[in-house]
Amino acid sequence: MSEPVKDANQNQYPYEQQQQQQVPPPPPLPPPHQYGTFQGVQNYPPHPVTGFPQPSPPGGPPVNPYVYAHQHQPVPGYDVAEGRPVSEHRLPCGGIGIGWFLFIIGFFLAAIPWYVGAFILLCGQYDAREKPGYVACLIAAILGTIAVICGVATI
C-alpha cells in the first residue's frame, strides 16, 4: 500500500500549526479606570484624551511637555530676518501722533481739527499706528455734527 502524499509545507512549520490550534482567545480586558468626579455609564466607551499637555499615566516618569531647546532648523514657510533690527520712526507731535493731536486740539478750536482728522482717515495715507487717533476724530466729528444739528433744530 502506498502512503498518503504529504504536502511539502506541512512539516515545515509545526510550531505555528500547533500554536494556531491550541491557543484559546484572550479574555476581554476590563475597562480602564476613569479619572474625575463623573464616572459615566459603565457600558459607554471612554472618550479620547484631548487638550495640551496630555496627562501622563499614573506611576510613569514625569514628562515636561514644554521644550526649552533652541531651534536649529528654520521652520518651513517662515522667512528668517537677518541683520540689524529695524526700529520704527517716532510719531510726530511729541510721540502721540497727528490723529490724537487733532483730537485734543479739536476741543479748543471749535471741532475743526476733528473734521481734518476724519478727512485724513477717509481720504489720505497715514501710519497704521495713528489710526486710533483718526478714528477718535471721526467719532468726535460725527457726534459734534449731531449736537450742532440738534441745537439748531430746537431754536
C-alpha positions in Angstrom: 0.0 0.0 0.0 1.1 3.5 -0.6 1.3 6.3 2.0 -0.8 9.4 1.6 1.1 12.2 -0.2 2.1 14.9 2.3 2.2 18.5 1.5 5.7 19.8 1.2 4.9 22.7 3.6 3.0 20.6 6.1 6.0 19.8 8.3 7.9 23.0 7.7 6.2 25.0 10.5 4.9 22.5 13.1 5.2 25.0 16.0 3.0 27.6 14.2 0.3 25.0 13.3 0.4 23.8 16.9 0.1 27.3 18.3 -2.9 28.1 16.0 -4.7 25.0 17.1 -4.1 25.2 20.9 -4.2 28.9 21.8 -7.6 30.0 23.2 -8.7 33.6 22.6 -7.6 36.1 25.3 -10.1 37.1 27.9 -11.6 40.6 27.4 -9.7 43.4 29.2 -11.5 45.3 31.9 -12.4 48.9 31.0 -9.7 51.4 32.1 -10.2 53.4 35.3 -11.8 56.8 34.6 -10.4 59.8 36.5 -12.6 62.6 37.7 -15.7 63.1 39.6 -18.2 61.9 37.0 -17.5 58.3 36.1 -20.2 58.0 33.4 -22.1 55.0 32.3 -20.2 51.6 32.5 -21.1 50.4 29.0 -20.3 53.8 27.3 -16.9 53.8 25.5 -14.3 56.1 27.1 -13.6 59.5 25.4 -10.2 60.1 23.9 -8.0 62.4 25.9 -7.8 65.9 24.4 -6.0 69.1 25.4 -2.5 70.1 26.0 -0.5 69.0 27.9 -1.6 65.3 27.8 -1.9 63.7 31.2 0.7 61.1 32.0 -0.2 57.6 33.1 -0.1 57.1 36.9 3.3 55.9 38.1 5.1 56.9 34.9 8.0 59.3 34.8 7.1 63.0 34.7 7.3 64.4 31.2 7.9 68.1 30.6 5.7 69.0 27.6 7.4 72.3 27.1 10.6 72.3 25.0 13.3 74.8 26.1 15.7 74.0 23.4 16.8 76.3 20.5 15.5 75.5 17.1 18.4 74.8 14.9 16.4 74.2 11.7 14.4 77.0 10.2 10.6 76.5 10.2 9.3 75.9 6.6 7.1 78.7 5.4 8.7 81.4 7.5 11.5 83.7 6.4 14.3 84.4 8.8 15.2 88.0 9.2 18.9 88.5 9.4 20.9 91.6 10.1 20.3 94.6 12.3 16.8 95.0 13.9 14.8 97.8 12.3 13.2 100.2 14.6 10.1 102.3 13.6 10.4 106.0 13.4 9.0 108.1 16.2 5.5 109.5 15.8 5.2 113.3 15.3 3.6 115.7 17.8 5.6 114.5 20.8 5.2 110.9 20.1 1.3 110.8 20.3 0.7 111.1 16.5 -1.2 113.6 14.5 -4.6 111.9 15.0 -4.6 112.2 18.8 -3.1 115.8 18.5 -6.0 116.8 16.2 -8.5 115.2 18.6 -7.1 117.1 21.6 -6.9 120.4 19.8 -10.4 120.0 18.5 -11.8 120.7 22.0 -10.2 124.2 21.9 -10.6 125.1 18.2 -14.3 124.6 17.6 -14.1 121.0 16.3 -12.4 122.0 13.1 -9.4 119.7 13.7 -11.8 116.7 14.1 -13.1 117.2 10.6 -9.5 117.4 9.3 -8.7 114.1 11.1 -11.8 112.5 9.7 -10.8 113.7 6.2 -7.3 112.2 6.6 -8.8 108.9 7.8 -11.2 108.6 4.9 -9.1 110.1 2.0 -5.4 110.1 3.0 -2.5 107.8 3.7 -1.4 107.5 7.3 0.7 105.3 9.5 -1.2 102.4 11.0 -0.1 103.4 14.5 -2.0 106.7 14.1 -5.3 105.1 13.1 -6.9 105.1 16.6 -6.4 108.9 16.8 -8.0 109.4 13.4 -11.0 107.2 14.4 -11.4 109.2 17.5 -11.5 112.4 15.4 -14.1 110.8 13.1 -16.4 109.8 16.0 -16.0 113.2 17.6 -16.8 114.9 14.3 -20.0 112.8 13.9 -21.1 113.5 17.5 -20.3 117.2 17.1 -22.3 117.4 13.9 -25.3 115.7 15.6 -25.0 118.1 18.5 -25.0 121.1 16.2 -28.0 119.8 14.2 -30.0 119.1 17.3 -29.1 122.6 18.7 -30.1 124.4 15.6 -33.3 122.4 15.3 -34.5 123.4 18.8 -34.2 127.2 18.1 
